[in-house]
Amino acid sequence: MKFEVKDGCFGYAAGEQVLDSICFSVKEPEIVSILGANGAGKTTLLKCMLGLLPWRSGASYLDGTDIRALRSREFWKKVGYVPQAKLSSFVYTIEEMVVLGRSSRLREWERPGKKDWEKVAEALETVGIAHLAKKLCNEVSGGEYQMAMIARALVSDPGLLVLDEPESNLDFKNQRLVLDTVARLCREKGIAAILNTHYPDHALDISQKALLLLPEGNALFGQTREILQEENLQRAFGIPVRIRQVELPEGEVTCVFPVAQKPGEPQT
């Protein structure tokens, strides 16, 4: 499967351009990370590329077909979406939440059957939370709930996962767990992933390509280590950045540091 955005432009008001001529692509089993400052349009980009918001111009393509020409059910069979995690206010169990991801595989008003519940059990096992199947969503931790949302996206057997800030509001352990799970799913299942992240070092760790949104509304796209250079990150985030390689017993790790500016020093 190949997913592309070609010349995507979007603005909320006339004359306002939040996203300008965005172009990128991803194919199985690649991971593309999307980065940018707060307000740069990361979540807006995800919504536009999935057809949840209309492009002002440009289009999204799935295997060469404009997604606007696809039936919604067919599109969501192939794409699994994990929105920003917000604990459910509904009294669902984890397995009941996850089975909602099978809706694209069911006919209108059809109830989930044996095969659907088997897919739920398989997805929960895959992300390591099978033991939580009967727990209520409001009884689990933020990290556990995020894994349930990933499982919900998996049950439709998609070729592409799209995740909106999947590691946000999680502690170090759960951030690592989510990142490792996404990387493992792409590697073992041969699927692609697009994820928004606030963390350049996370992108450098797991993604093959990166899309860096700039203040002007345009973006840089390419191999992760070519795009996430100090000068590009400084341009995107408006603060000096340093990238260093750190040797650990487990191997070399790339760390990205924002550098504090001295009082009176001009903003970059």
C-alpha positions as CSV (number, residue, x, y, z in Angstrom):
1,M,0.0,0.0,0.0
2,K,1.1,3.5,-0.8
3,F,-0.4,6.7,0.7
4,E,0.4,10.1,-0.7
5,V,-0.5,13.8,-0.2
6,K,0.1,16.0,-3.2
7,D,0.2,19.8,-3.0
8,G,-2.1,19.8,0.0
9,C,-3.3,23.3,1.1
10,F,-5.7,24.2,3.9
11,G,-6.8,27.3,5.8
12,Y,-9.7,27.9,8.3
13,A,-10.5,31.3,7.0
14,A,-10.4,33.1,3.6
15,G,-6.8,34.2,2.9
16,E,-5.4,32.2,5.8
17,Q,-3.0,29.4,4.8
18,V,-2.3,26.9,7.6
19,L,-0.8,24.3,5.3
20,D,0.8,25.2,2.0
21,S,1.7,22.8,-0.8
22,I,2.3,19.8,1.5
23,C,3.7,16.8,-0.3
24,F,4.8,13.4,1.2
25,S,4.3,9.7,0.8
26,V,4.6,6.5,2.8
27,K,4.5,2.9,1.8
28,E,4.6,-0.4,3.7
29,P,6.5,-1.0,6.1
30,E,7.7,2.6,6.5
31,I,7.1,5.0,9.4
32,V,6.8,8.7,8.7
33,S,6.9,11.1,11.7
34,I,5.3,14.5,11.4
35,L,6.8,17.3,13.6
36,G,6.3,21.0,14.1
37,A,5.7,23.7,16.7
38,N,2.5,24.0,18.6
39,G,-0.1,25.5,16.2
40,A,1.9,24.5,13.1
41,G,-1.0,22.3,11.9
42,K,0.0,18.7,12.7
43,T,-3.4,17.5,13.8
44,T,-5.1,19.6,11.0
45,L,-2.8,17.8,8.5
46,L,-3.9,14.4,9.8
47,K,-7.6,15.4,9.5
48,C,-7.1,16.8,6.0
49,M,-5.2,13.8,4.7
50,L,-7.8,11.4,6.0
51,G,-10.7,13.4,4.6
52,L,-12.0,14.5,7.9
53,L,-11.4,18.1,6.8
54,P,-11.5,19.1,3.1
55,W,-8.3,20.2,1.4
56,R,-8.5,23.7,0.0
57,S,-6.5,22.4,-2.9
58,G,-4.5,19.3,-3.5
59,A,-5.5,15.7,-2.6
60,S,-4.7,12.5,-0.7
61,Y,-4.2,9.3,-2.6
62,L,-4.3,5.7,-1.6
63,D,-2.6,3.4,-4.1
64,G,-2.9,6.1,-6.7
65,T,-6.6,6.7,-6.2
66,D,-7.9,10.1,-4.8
67,I,-9.5,9.1,-1.5
68,R,-12.5,11.2,-2.4
69,A,-13.4,8.6,-5.0
70,L,-13.4,5.8,-2.4
71,R,-16.4,4.8,-0.4
72,S,-15.9,5.6,3.3
73,R,-16.2,2.0,4.3
74,E,-13.5,0.9,1.8
75,F,-11.1,3.6,3.0
76,W,-11.4,2.8,6.7
77,K,-10.8,-0.9,6.0
78,K,-7.4,0.0,4.8
79,V,-6.6,2.8,7.3
80,G,-6.6,2.6,11.1
81,Y,-6.8,6.0,12.9
82,V,-5.6,6.5,16.5
83,P,-6.7,10.0,17.6
84,Q,-5.3,11.8,20.6
85,A,-6.1,9.7,23.6
86,K,-8.9,11.0,25.8
87,L,-10.3,8.5,28.4
88,S,-13.8,7.5,27.4
89,S,-16.7,8.9,29.4
90,F,-18.8,5.9,28.2
91,V,-18.9,2.8,30.4
92,Y,-17.3,0.5,27.8
93,T,-15.0,-2.4,28.6
94,I,-11.7,-2.5,26.8
95,E,-12.9,-5.2,24.4
96,E,-16.1,-3.3,23.7
97,M,-14.1,-0.2,22.8
98,V,-11.8,-2.2,20.6
99,V,-14.6,-4.0,18.7
100,L,-15.8,-0.6,17.5
101,G,-12.8,-0.7,15.1
102,R,-14.6,-3.5,13.2
103,S,-17.4,-1.3,12.0
104,S,-15.9,-0.9,8.5
105,R,-16.1,-4.7,8.2
106,L,-19.7,-4.9,9.2
107,R,-22.9,-4.2,7.3
108,E,-25.2,-1.5,8.6
109,W,-26.9,-2.5,11.9
110,E,-24.9,-5.8,11.8
111,R,-23.7,-7.0,15.3
112,P,-20.2,-8.2,15.8
113,G,-19.9,-12.0,15.3
114,K,-17.5,-14.7,16.3
115,K,-14.8,-13.6,13.8
116,D,-15.0,-10.0,15.0
117,W,-14.5,-11.0,18.6
118,E,-11.6,-13.3,17.6
119,K,-10.0,-10.3,15.9
120,V,-10.5,-8.2,19.1
121,A,-8.8,-10.9,21.1
122,E,-5.9,-11.1,18.6
123,A,-5.4,-7.4,18.6
124,L,-5.4,-7.2,22.4
125,E,-2.8,-10.0,22.5
126,T,-0.7,-8.2,19.9
127,V,-0.4,-5.0,21.9
128,G,0.0,-6.9,25.2
129,I,-3.2,-6.0,27.0
130,A,-5.3,-9.2,26.6
131,H,-5.6,-9.4,30.4
132,L,-7.5,-6.1,30.4
133,A,-10.3,-7.2,28.0
134,K,-13.0,-7.1,30.6
135,K,-11.8,-4.0,32.4
136,L,-13.8,-0.8,32.1
137,C,-12.0,2.0,30.1
138,N,-12.1,4.3,33.0
139,E,-10.4,1.7,35.2
140,V,-7.1,1.5,33.2
141,S,-4.1,3.8,33.1
142,G,-3.4,6.3,30.3
143,G,-0.8,4.0,28.8
144,E,-3.1,1.0,28.8
145,Y,-5.9,3.0,27.3
146,Q,-3.5,4.2,24.5
147,M,-2.7,0.6,23.7
148,A,-6.4,-0.2,23.6
149,M,-6.8,2.6,21.0
150,I,-4.0,1.1,18.9
151,A,-5.7,-2.3,19.2
152,R,-9.0,-0.7,18.0
153,A,-7.2,0.6,14.9
154,L,-5.7,-2.8,14.2
155,V,-8.9,-4.9,14.2
156,S,-9.9,-3.8,10.7
157,D,-6.6,-5.3,9.3
158,P,-5.4,-1.9,7.9
159,G,-2.3,-1.4,5.7
160,L,-1.7,2.0,7.3
161,L,-1.9,3.2,10.9
162,V,-2.3,7.0,11.5
163,L,-1.5,8.1,15.1
164,D,-2.0,11.6,16.5
165,E,0.6,12.2,19.3
166,P,0.4,8.6,20.6
167,E,3.0,9.1,23.3
168,S,1.8,12.4,24.6
169,N,0.9,12.7,28.3
170,L,2.6,9.3,29.0
171,D,5.6,8.6,31.3
172,F,8.9,7.4,30.0
173,K,8.0,3.7,30.3
174,N,4.7,4.0,28.5
175,Q,6.2,6.3,25.8
176,R,8.8,3.6,25.1
177,L,6.1,0.9,25.1
178,V,4.0,2.8,22.5
179,L,7.0,3.6,20.3
180,D,8.2,0.0,20.4
181,T,4.7,-1.3,19.7
182,V,4.3,0.9,16.6
183,A,7.7,-0.1,15.3
184,R,7.1,-3.8,15.9
185,L,3.7,-3.7,14.2
186,C,5.2,-2.2,11.1
187,R,8.0,-4.6,11.0
188,E,6.1,-7.8,11.8
189,K,2.8,-7.1,10.0
190,G,4.3,-5.2,7.1
191,I,2.1,-2.1,7.6
192,A,3.0,1.6,7.3
193,A,2.5,4.2,9.9
194,I,2.2,8.0,10.1
195,L,2.5,9.6,13.5
196,N,2.5,13.1,14.9
197,T,5.0,13.7,17.6
198,H,6.4,16.5,19.7
199,Y,9.7,14.6,20.2
200,P,12.4,14.8,17.4
201,D,14.4,12.1,19.2
202,H,11.4,9.7,19.0
203,A,11.2,10.4,15.3
204,L,14.9,9.7,14.9
205,D,14.6,6.5,16.8
206,I,11.7,4.8,14.9
207,S,10.9,6.6,11.6
208,Q,12.5,6.2,8.2
209,K,11.1,9.5,6.9
210,A,10.0,12.8,8.5
211,L,7.8,15.7,7.6
212,L,8.8,18.9,9.3
213,L,6.2,21.6,9.3
214,L,7.6,25.2,9.1
215,P,6.1,28.4,10.4
216,E,5.3,29.6,6.8
217,G,2.9,26.7,6.4
218,N,5.1,24.6,4.0
219,A,7.2,21.6,5.0
220,L,10.4,19.7,4.6
221,F,10.1,16.0,3.7
222,G,12.7,13.2,3.3
223,Q,14.9,10.7,5.1
224,T,14.6,11.4,8.9
225,R,18.2,12.1,9.6
226,E,18.5,14.4,6.6
227,I,15.4,16.4,7.6
228,L,15.9,16.6,11.4
229,Q,19.1,18.5,11.3
230,E,19.9,21.2,13.8
231,E,19.3,24.1,11.5
232,N,16.0,22.7,10.2
233,L,14.7,22.1,13.8
234,Q,15.8,25.6,14.8
235,R,13.8,27.0,11.9
236,A,10.7,25.0,12.7
237,F,10.7,25.6,16.5
238,G,12.3,29.0,16.8
239,I,14.9,27.9,19.3
240,P,18.6,26.8,19.1
241,V,18.9,23.0,18.9
242,R,21.7,20.6,19.4
243,I,21.8,17.0,18.3
244,R,24.3,14.6,20.0
245,Q,25.0,10.9,19.8
246,V,25.2,9.2,23.2
247,E,27.0,5.8,23.6
248,L,25.2,3.5,26.0
249,P,25.7,-0.2,26.8
250,E,22.6,-1.0,24.8
251,G,23.9,1.0,21.8
252,E,24.1,4.5,20.4
253,V,21.2,6.8,21.0
254,T,20.5,10.1,19.3
255,C,19.4,12.9,21.6
256,V,17.9,16.3,20.7
257,F,18.3,19.2,23.1
258,P,16.6,22.7,22.9
259,V,19.2,25.2,24.1
260,A,18.1,27.9,26.6
261,Q,18.7,31.5,25.3
262,K,20.3,34.0,27.6
263,P,18.3,37.0,28.8
264,G,18.3,39.8,26.2
265,E,19.5,37.5,23.5
266,P,17.4,37.9,20.3
267,Q,14.9,35.2,19.4
268,T,15.9,33.0,16.5
